[in-house]
Amino acid sequence: QDVNEFMGPTTFLLRTHTAKENAIFNDSSQKDKQLTTADSRLATLNKGDAVLFDARILHCGNANDMEKGSDRALFNFSFRNPKVKDN
């Protein structure tokens, strides 16, 4: 199924996968500025599309508009190299 802007698509904040950007996100005095000025992309999708992303990037789901949107069914999976240490 297509995922449009009324269905609560995921927003990705570009270039926020670094330890520095995560530290800013975890600092309440800097977080609001980071969120309002970040270069972001809304992942609206056509049926059959796929999104591949580094799970460290800051991302969030958006609200589903109950009047204009609809339920969505998505397949999600993740994998990781067990040799990579957490930051």
Buried (B, 14 or more C-beta within 10 A) or exposed (E): EEBBEBBBBBBBBEEBBEEEBBEBBEEEEEEEEBBEEBEBBEBBBEEEEEBEEEEBBBBEEBEBEEEEBEEBEEEEEEEEEEEEEEE
